[in-house]
């Protein structure tokens, strides 16, 4: 497959997944800000900017940090390259460039999503409208992934699409966990302590893991188990471990010439996420562990670009 | 502008021509509402599939749909066979001409065409001198524009030997007609055109540089913002080959490769839909981002084939057009089977004088224009428009040719208020490789405005399915 085409497909899927994750982060933030404890309001508002690394960009465009300005900036701001709007636009542009290498259903899904988001007015995305909007973004992402899975020929286009989806998802889950954990549990000693139940539930819901937690642990919510679920639990489809199972599956099918370093790093990450023990991770520091993972995800992305996608 | 036209469906006395009878019966028997519904369905389908084209000058290359008319243009087989002979003859002579002007230049020595006319043409490529091409073919894909005059005879309006487009509409229009009106295809035998992509691939493989192995073919596009991008992608998909952009290719040690996820892959034949000037920034326009540095050297080394070849533009230039009948006589020793439209060359003083005097009656075209841009249709213009054009003509007569306003034949077409005659032309596609072939049909373009003679899609033209029937 042409490197340029693979690159477009990879980024098409990454951007769609990124839009979904942004919607998840904003959805849970809106919830926490509206219904959560007021002493954490400021922290909760700041978290999405920290998670997506857009604090500076926000400061350039907005003076005060409110739920309205936050959503305006991260949901519909055309000038913010990380906004949902921009992600959906980029996903659609990438699809447009390769619409003959993907299925018409995939193209139509992304094109229709883009046409619709273009028509959404800012005033509508507040209060209940905001929740509706975030749910819609998630649905469109689910639809796109389902359409992709259900229609595209099993080959490199499929593999690079999956690679993009799961690398992006792993990155997002790690970021959400890192930032939220820090807010909720600044000191390691608190691991077993009293919990802001509502906040932890919200974190789990942001990655669709609340029911899974209940089903798998049949227990109260303990921070260490939340971390275990989102990092190591393969049965949890948004966990880092689950993402790397998928990433390694895709890489096994992709045949490249100088891709040993890609496959090695992906394999190392899978091994780390398979054989680690959550207690040990906590002893060494969850933040340090996640920071290390995030650096490796970035490195893996760079190696994928170099080995397959024609960019240096 | 009232004049008598040849109508494809009705004879002068109003009777339906025999090859249209089945369709006429069907039209009479089918409720208008059903046909209208089918037309809406067609619009919807074309939009969904995305058969659109970008119009130059539109903001951000906005996409538009080319109107599709559901009444086919029908040609009887016997007539088609005559056209085929004429087309093959013409394209053969044009390919001989191209080989000649880049080799011995016999036709120039014989004085059949003025040498400066050919050698001074901006489309003449010195880089092609002495280069031997497989089967000595230059224009592998040629689109020849034909019209039928009021006398019932066919005339060649122009030759398109560089990167003719429109074949995707021929194929999609047929697919659409078969989908919307399958009963029509049961009633009579319409010759198929669906194998065009297979013939194209065979033609491209036959010009590969290495006789031993099967050639690896790609389609090269300027990119998704090109007006014909849909067609480039469509043909690549139909042939099952890669659609590449310049940046996907590179030249190493005299060979062309594409950048692929599994490493580099050799490319033998490039069906390029990129103009000569943009092919290789080292050899032509250095500001081109669409091309492949070093492509010309690989081409000259015989390690890659290009379709069409570089430098074919000199043969389809409107200033060369008047000489094509003489070319046929010179190279083939035959009389042309397809007639040219009489043409005045404004660079000749006596022709220029005639054109100046009759400007309001003539069609005047820029020698190197295409797509219906920069032309004057005298009878359709106001006096002021004619005078404005005259100023441009006087400033640079060499740049223009003029032809009589031809009465393109008409074909019944769905318009706002029912069915009415609209003017049509025909572009068959001639494939030349080891053999010369064409599918029975072509692209029929229709000028949708009442009385309009401009069929170009960029100027509001539509398309029709073209049937060759027994």
Interface residues (C-beta under 8 A of the other chain):
Chain A: X1 X2 X3 X4 X6 X96 X97 X99 X100 X101 X104 X107 X108 X156 X160 X254 X255 X256 X257 X258 X308 X309 X310
Chain B: X48 X49 X50 X224 X233 X234 X236 X237 X242 X243 X244 X245 X247 X248 X258 X259 X260 X261 X262 X263
